[in-house]
Every structure is written in C-alpha cells, then in structure tokens.
Amino acid sequence: MGQEILAIIVIMTAVTYGARVLPFLLFRNKRISGVLKSFIELVPVALLAALVIPELILTPTNEFTFINPFLLTGICTFIFARRVSNLFLVVLFGMVVYWGFDKII
C-alpha cells in the first residue's frame, strides 16, 4: 500500500473520529438549556428527514410522481408502525410492501 493511501486513511480516520468525539469533549460537565438544548435535540430528526424525504418523493430519474413505490411504501409503513410497536415487524412489513409495489408499478 502506498504511503499516500495510508496517509489518506489515517487523516480521514482522524477527521471522522474527531467529528464524533469533539462535541462530547466540548460539552462535558456543562449544563445546556434553552434554545441550544432544543436545537441539539432536533438535529438527529432534521438529518434523518434530509436523508429520507428525497428518497421518498423522487424517482430514480429525479422526477416527482405520486405513483412512486418508495412513497407508497413509506406511507403504508408509517401507518403500520403507528399501530404496531414491534420494530422487526415494521421493517418486515415495509420490505414486503415495497416488493409488492415494485412488482405492481
């Protein structure tokens, strides 16, 4: 393995690890309240929405249509998840529904 590739791996490892550890080190033994606490609590939800919503509403050709197996599966799985509390069953249901919609559409 070349030294350049090894250096890239080491640097990217440090950057990735540092980005995860730095907030813990900065906010250790500190009380966070108010707007900052609300902001920090909403970051995971916002990131998940930013990752999932484009996949649900856009087709692989980046067009929006309501007849989209991803969107229909997401809606059905959301409704199912509100009624059933077993995560395994929800994931299994989503996979089966996607398979069905993908074959039909």
N, CA, C and O of each residue as an XYZ file, in Angstrom:
420
protein
N       0.849     -1.164      0.000
C       0.000      0.000      0.000
C       0.903      1.237      0.000
O       1.852      1.322      0.779
N       0.603      2.179     -0.866
C       1.413      3.381     -0.965
C       1.273      4.279      0.252
O       0.285      4.219      0.983
N       2.280      5.107      0.449
C       2.258      5.997      1.600
C       1.146      7.037      1.484
O       0.595      7.462      2.499
N       0.811      7.449      0.271
C      -0.264      8.422      0.085
C      -1.602      7.850      0.538
O      -2.377      8.520      1.220
N      -1.861      6.620      0.154
C      -3.125      5.990      0.528
C      -3.190      5.788      2.035
O      -4.234      6.012      2.648
N      -2.099      5.373      2.624
C      -2.052      5.197      4.074
C      -2.275      6.529      4.794
O      -2.996      6.586      5.790
N      -1.651      7.600      4.287
C      -1.840      8.925      4.886
C      -3.293      9.374      4.762
O      -3.843      9.944      5.704
N      -3.916      9.129      3.624
C      -5.327      9.487      3.436
C      -6.207      8.731      4.419
O      -7.118      9.312      5.008
N      -5.945      7.440      4.603
C      -6.739      6.635      5.537
C      -6.580      7.160      6.963
O      -7.564      7.272      7.694
N      -5.361      7.479      7.358
C      -5.114      7.972      8.717
C      -5.786      9.326      8.920
O      -6.424      9.545      9.950
N      -5.656     10.233      7.965
C      -6.270     11.563      8.087
C      -7.779     11.470      8.120
O      -8.415     12.130      8.942
N      -8.370     10.669      7.248
C      -9.830     10.542      7.226
C     -10.340      9.866      8.496
O     -11.434     10.183      8.964
N      -9.570      8.947      9.056
C      -9.948      8.339     10.331
C      -9.951      9.385     11.438
O     -10.873      9.430     12.252
N      -8.926     10.221     11.469
C      -8.851     11.273     12.487
C      -9.989     12.279     12.332
O     -10.573     12.707     13.327
N     -10.309     12.658     11.100
C     -11.393     13.612     10.867
C     -12.732     13.013     11.286
O     -13.524     13.672     11.960
N     -12.986     11.779     10.895
C     -14.251     11.137     11.228
C     -14.387     10.940     12.736
O     -15.434     11.242     13.308
N     -13.364     10.448     13.364
C     -13.400     10.227     14.815
C     -13.494     11.559     15.552
O     -14.240     11.683     16.523
N     -12.743     12.549     15.095
C     -12.766     13.858     15.727
C     -14.130     14.514     15.665
O     -14.558     15.138     16.636
N     -14.816     14.387     14.552
C     -16.146     14.983     14.422
C     -17.144     14.348     15.381
O     -18.105     14.997     15.793
N     -16.933     13.123     15.730
C     -17.852     12.453     16.658
C     -17.485     12.700     18.126
O     -18.370     12.765     18.979
N     -16.212     12.836     18.420
C     -15.758     12.977     19.798
C     -15.754     14.438     20.255
O     -15.969     14.714     21.435
N     -15.515     15.363     19.346
C     -15.388     16.769     19.707
C     -16.588     17.323     20.473
O     -16.378     18.001     21.479
N     -17.843     17.075     20.057
C     -18.966     17.591     20.860
C     -18.995     17.033     22.277
O     -19.342     17.754     23.212
N     -18.642     15.776     22.453
C     -18.614     15.196     23.801
C     -17.546     15.875     24.652
O     -17.767     16.127     25.837
N     -16.413     16.168     24.070
C     -15.350     16.809     24.828
C     -15.683     18.269     25.149
O     -15.360     18.755     26.233
N     -16.327     18.965     24.211
C     -16.649     20.374     24.432
C     -17.745     20.578     25.461
O     -17.686     21.515     26.257
N     -18.755     19.700     25.451
C     -19.920     19.887     26.316
C     -19.906     18.992     27.555
O     -20.919     18.871     28.244
N     -18.772     18.369     27.838
C     -18.661     17.527     29.016
C     -18.739     18.393     30.278
O     -18.108     19.447     30.362
N     -19.510     17.939     31.238
C     -19.684     18.617     32.525
C     -20.282     20.015     32.404
O     -20.044     20.863     33.264
N     -21.052     20.265     31.353
C     -21.714     21.561     31.186
C     -23.211     21.343     31.066
O     -23.661     20.382     30.443
N     -23.969     22.234     31.660
C     -25.422     22.194     31.552
C     -25.834     22.995     30.337
O     -25.417     24.139     30.158
N     -26.656     22.381     29.507
C     -27.158     23.049     28.314
C     -28.648     23.255     28.510
O     -29.370     22.314     28.842
N     -29.108     24.465     28.309
C     -30.524     24.730     28.485
C     -30.998     25.712     27.420
O     -30.204     26.334     26.715
N     -32.297     25.825     27.329
C     -32.892     26.808     26.437
C     -32.852     26.423     24.979
O     -33.058     25.268     24.606
N     -32.583     27.425     24.167
C     -32.638     27.264     22.714
C     -31.579     26.280     22.220
O     -31.858     25.482     21.326
N     -30.380     26.321     22.778
C     -29.312     25.419     22.347
C     -29.683     23.963     22.587
O     -29.410     23.108     21.744
N     -30.302     23.671     23.728
C     -30.715     22.299     24.016
C     -31.794     21.846     23.034
O     -31.754     20.714     22.550
N     -32.753     22.717     22.737
C     -33.800     22.381     21.765
C     -33.196     22.136     20.391
O     -33.593     21.212     19.681
N     -32.228     22.979     20.022
C     -31.564     22.828     18.734
C     -30.840     21.491     18.642
O     -30.973     20.774     17.650
N     -30.081     21.160     19.671
C     -29.313     19.917     19.670
C     -30.234     18.695     19.637
O     -29.917     17.698     18.987
N     -31.364     18.767     20.328
C     -32.295     17.635     20.331
C     -32.953     17.423     18.969
O     -33.339     16.300     18.645
N     -33.087     18.477     18.170
C     -33.752     18.357     16.874
C     -32.810     18.020     15.722
O     -33.274     17.714     14.624
N     -31.510     18.070     15.945
C     -30.551     17.790     14.874
C     -30.704     16.371     14.310
O     -30.733     16.234     13.088
N     -30.803     15.307     15.120
C     -30.957     13.971     14.533
C     -32.230     13.826     13.684
O     -32.213     13.165     12.646
N     -33.320     14.439     14.125
C     -34.570     14.369     13.364
C     -34.405     15.078     12.027
O     -34.845     14.569     10.996
N     -33.777     16.243     12.036
C     -33.580     17.002     10.803
C     -32.669     16.259      9.835
O     -32.919     16.250      8.630
N     -31.613     15.637     10.353
C     -30.709     14.876      9.487
C     -31.411     13.672      8.873
O     -31.241     13.393      7.686
N     -32.193     12.962      9.669
C     -32.917     11.818      9.150
C     -33.916     12.253      8.078
O     -34.032     11.604      7.039
N     -34.630     13.336      8.323
C     -35.582     13.840      7.330
C     -34.866     14.251      6.048
O     -35.356     13.979      4.952
N     -33.716     14.900      6.173
C     -32.965     15.315      4.989
C     -32.480     14.125      4.180
O     -32.341     14.228      2.961
N     -32.223     13.008      4.824
C     -31.782     11.810      4.108
C     -32.941     11.026      3.510
O     -32.821     10.487      2.409
N     -34.057     10.956      4.221
C     -35.149     10.072      3.820
C     -36.117     10.726      2.848
O     -36.527     10.082      1.882
N     -36.494     11.967      3.061
C     -37.548     12.591      2.260
C     -37.218     12.644      0.770
O     -38.090     12.312     -0.033
N     -36.018     13.038      0.352
C     -35.749     13.000     -1.091
C     -35.883     11.598     -1.698
O     -36.296     11.455     -2.848
N     -35.536     10.573     -0.928
C     -35.674      9.205     -1.427
C     -37.137      8.800     -1.563
O     -37.486      7.993     -2.425
N     -37.983      9.357     -0.717
C     -39.403      9.005     -0.771
C     -40.142      9.713     -1.893
O     -41.031      9.125     -2.508
N     -39.794     10.961     -2.173
C     -40.612     11.724     -3.115
C     -40.054     11.780     -4.526
O     -40.771     12.173     -5.447
N     -38.808     11.402     -4.724
C     -38.234     11.446     -6.069
C     -37.997     10.041     -6.595
O     -37.588      9.140     -5.863
N     -38.262      9.881     -7.872
C     -37.976      8.608     -8.529
C     -36.482      8.556     -8.849
O     -35.793      9.564     -8.694
N     -35.965      7.411     -9.290
C     -34.537      7.346     -9.635
C     -34.127      8.325    -10.740
O     -32.945      8.642    -10.870
N     -35.087      8.806    -11.538
C     -34.773      9.789    -12.586
C     -34.984     11.221    -12.103
O     -35.041     12.144    -12.916
N     -35.103     11.420    -10.773
C     -35.286     12.727    -10.136
C     -36.554     13.441    -10.590
O     -36.560     14.660    -10.765
N     -37.608     12.689    -10.776
C     -38.907     13.263    -11.098
C     -39.855     12.966     -9.944
O     -39.730     11.939     -9.277
N     -40.805     13.873     -9.711
C     -41.786     13.671     -8.653
C     -43.052     13.099     -9.251
O     -43.569     13.614    -10.242
N     -43.552     12.027     -8.645
C     -44.827     11.447     -9.033
C     -45.437     10.777     -7.812
O     -44.725     10.255     -6.955
N     -46.770     10.797     -7.743
C     -47.433     10.146     -6.617
C     -47.449      8.633     -6.782
O     -47.636      7.914     -5.800
N     -47.257      8.135     -7.999
C     -47.215      6.693     -8.226
C     -45.744      6.276     -8.138
O     -45.099      5.969     -9.141
N     -45.255      6.277     -6.937
C     -43.856      6.009     -6.655
C     -43.813      4.915     -5.590
O     -44.359      5.112     -4.505
N     -43.182      3.769     -5.861
C     -43.182      2.696     -4.863
C     -42.537      3.093     -3.532
O     -42.942      2.598     -2.481
N     -41.546      3.975     -3.566
C     -40.905      4.418     -2.323
C     -41.888      5.219     -1.468
O     -41.997      4.991     -0.263
N     -42.602      6.154     -2.093
C     -43.543      6.989     -1.359
C     -44.708      6.166     -0.828
O     -45.087      6.307      0.334
N     -45.278      5.310     -1.668
C     -46.401      4.487     -1.233
C     -45.990      3.534     -0.113
O     -46.746      3.326      0.836
N     -44.803      2.961     -0.220
C     -44.308      2.080      0.835
C     -44.073      2.853      2.126
O     -44.393      2.364      3.209
N     -43.520      4.045      2.018
C     -43.281      4.860      3.203
C     -44.574      5.212      3.925
O     -44.630      5.166      5.154
N     -45.608      5.561      3.177
C     -46.903      5.899      3.778
C     -47.513      4.679      4.457
O     -47.967      4.762      5.598
N     -47.524      3.551      3.758
C     -48.100      2.322      4.330
C     -47.322      1.865      5.570
O     -47.920      1.457      6.566
N     -46.004      1.934      5.504
C     -45.188      1.505      6.632
C     -45.362      2.439      7.822
O     -45.372      1.985      8.966
N     -45.500      3.743      7.566
C     -45.738      4.696      8.652
C     -47.054      4.378      9.360
O     -47.113      4.367     10.589
N     -48.102      4.122      8.589
C     -49.408      3.793      9.179
C     -49.302      2.494      9.982
O     -49.830      2.400     11.091
N     -48.623      1.501      9.421
C     -48.452      0.222     10.117
C     -47.647      0.414     11.408
O     -47.977     -0.177     12.437
N     -46.593      1.237     11.357
C     -45.739      1.453     12.527
C     -46.484      2.171     13.650
O     -46.165      1.979     14.823
N     -47.469      2.991     13.302
C     -48.248      3.672     14.335
C     -49.138      2.701     15.104
O     -49.522      2.979     16.240
N     -49.467      1.566     14.493
C     -50.359      0.598     15.119
C     -49.614     -0.556     15.781
O     -50.128     -1.168     16.717
N     -48.414     -0.857     15.305
C     -47.636     -1.991     15.818
C     -46.345     -1.450     16.432
O     -45.688     -0.597     15.835
N     -45.980     -1.929     17.599
C     -44.787     -1.407     18.270
C     -43.549     -2.286     18.074
O     -42.493     -1.981     18.629
N     -43.651     -3.350     17.313
C     -42.529     -4.257     17.097
C     -41.738     -3.787     15.880
O     -42.243     -3.828     14.758
N     -40.490     -3.338     16.095
C     -39.673     -2.801     15.019
C     -39.389     -3.846     13.939
O     -39.383     -3.520     12.752
N     -39.157     -5.093     14.338
C     -38.897     -6.148     13.365
C     -40.078     -6.319     12.413
O     -39.891     -6.434     11.202
N     -41.294     -6.336     12.962
C     -42.478     -6.476     12.114
C     -42.652     -5.278     11.183
O     -43.082     -5.437     10.041
N     -42.321     -4.086     11.663
C     -42.439     -2.892     10.825
C     -41.466     -2.961      9.657
O     -41.837     -2.660      8.522
N     -40.228     -3.352      9.922
C     -39.236     -3.459      8.854
C     -39.634     -4.556      7.866
O     -39.540     -4.362      6.654
N     -40.071     -5.685      8.368
C     -40.516     -6.773      7.502
C     -41.709     -6.347      6.660
O     -41.761     -6.631      5.464
N     -42.662     -5.669      7.275
C     -43.833     -5.165      6.554
C     -43.396     -4.207      5.437
O     -43.878     -4.309      4.308
N     -42.486     -3.277      5.752
C     -42.014     -2.332      4.745
C     -41.333     -3.024      3.580
O     -41.514     -2.624      2.431
N     -40.557     -4.052      3.860
C     -39.878     -4.779      2.791
C     -40.876     -5.515      1.897
O     -40.750     -5.497      0.673
N     -41.856     -6.154      2.507
C     -42.860     -6.896      1.726
C     -43.713     -5.935      0.906
O     -44.012     -6.204     -0.257
N     -44.106     -4.814      1.509
C     -44.927     -3.840      0.779
C     -44.129     -3.243     -0.374
O     -44.666     -3.076     -1.470
N     -42.867     -2.921     -0.151
C     -42.054     -2.391     -1.251
C     -41.927     -3.414     -2.377
O     -42.045     -3.072     -3.554
N     -41.691     -4.646     -2.014
C     -41.574     -5.691     -3.038
C     -42.883     -5.768     -3.845
O     -42.863     -5.881     -5.070
N     -44.013     -5.706     -3.137
C     -45.291     -5.763     -3.843
C     -45.516     -4.563     -4.746
O     -45.907     -4.728     -5.901
N     -45.276     -3.351     -4.238
C     -45.460     -2.163     -5.060
C     -44.485     -2.127     -6.229
O     -44.829     -1.670     -7.319
N     -43.280     -2.606     -6.002
C     -42.279     -2.614     -7.095
C     -42.700     -3.564     -8.201
O     -42.442     -3.296     -9.375
N     -43.344     -4.673     -7.847
C     -43.807     -5.624     -8.875
C     -45.048     -5.086     -9.599
O     -45.223     -5.329    -10.793
N     -45.904     -4.358     -8.881
C     -47.142     -3.863     -9.472
C     -46.892     -2.629    -10.348
O     -47.426     -2.520    -11.451
N     -46.078     -1.713     -9.841
C     -45.902     -0.421    -10.557
C     -44.865     -0.548    -11.625
O     -44.580      0.422    -12.327
